[in-house]
């Protein structure tokens, strides 16, 4: 299954796909990891921007709730509370 690539031209699409094919598994993994880290960082920055008074912990918990659900966020909060004791 081909992944759609959005760019300014079909030629640029072909070049990008060919570069990804040649990159090898390790490089493709690194690109995916980097993209994921950037997306997480941007999401957490947006949460912080909406509520500048939030602690790093509250930003983390809101991120978890937003992306993985309230139940997991509660479990993470309990874990962090126990770890602080």
ChimeraX attribute file (.defattr): number of C-alpha atoms within 10 A of each C-alpha:
attribute: neighborCount
match mode: 1-to-1
recipient: residues
	/A:1	3
	/A:2	5
	/A:3	6
	/A:4	8
	/A:5	13
	/A:6	9
	/A:7	10
	/A:8	8
	/A:9	9
	/A:10	11
	/A:11	10
	/A:12	13
	/A:13	15
	/A:14	12
	/A:15	11
	/A:16	13
	/A:17	16
	/A:18	11
	/A:19	11
	/A:20	14
	/A:21	11
	/A:22	10
	/A:23	13
	/A:24	10
	/A:25	11
	/A:26	9
	/A:27	12
	/A:28	14
	/A:29	12
	/A:30	11
	/A:31	14
	/A:32	12
	/A:33	12
	/A:34	12
	/A:35	12
	/A:36	12
	/A:37	12
	/A:38	12
	/A:39	12
	/A:40	14
	/A:41	12
	/A:42	12
	/A:43	16
	/A:44	19
	/A:45	15
	/A:46	14
	/A:47	18
	/A:48	19
	/A:49	12
	/A:50	10
	/A:51	12
	/A:52	11
	/A:53	10
	/A:54	14
	/A:55	11
	/A:56	11
	/A:57	11
	/A:58	15
	/A:59	21
	/A:60	18
	/A:61	21
	/A:62	19
	/A:63	21
	/A:64	18
	/A:65	16
	/A:66	13
	/A:67	13
	/A:68	11
	/A:69	13
	/A:70	15
	/A:71	11
	/A:72	14
	/A:73	19
	/A:74	14
	/A:75	12
	/A:76	16
	/A:77	16
	/A:78	12
	/A:79	11
	/A:80	12
	/A:81	10
	/A:82	9
	/A:83	8
	/A:84	7
	/A:85	5
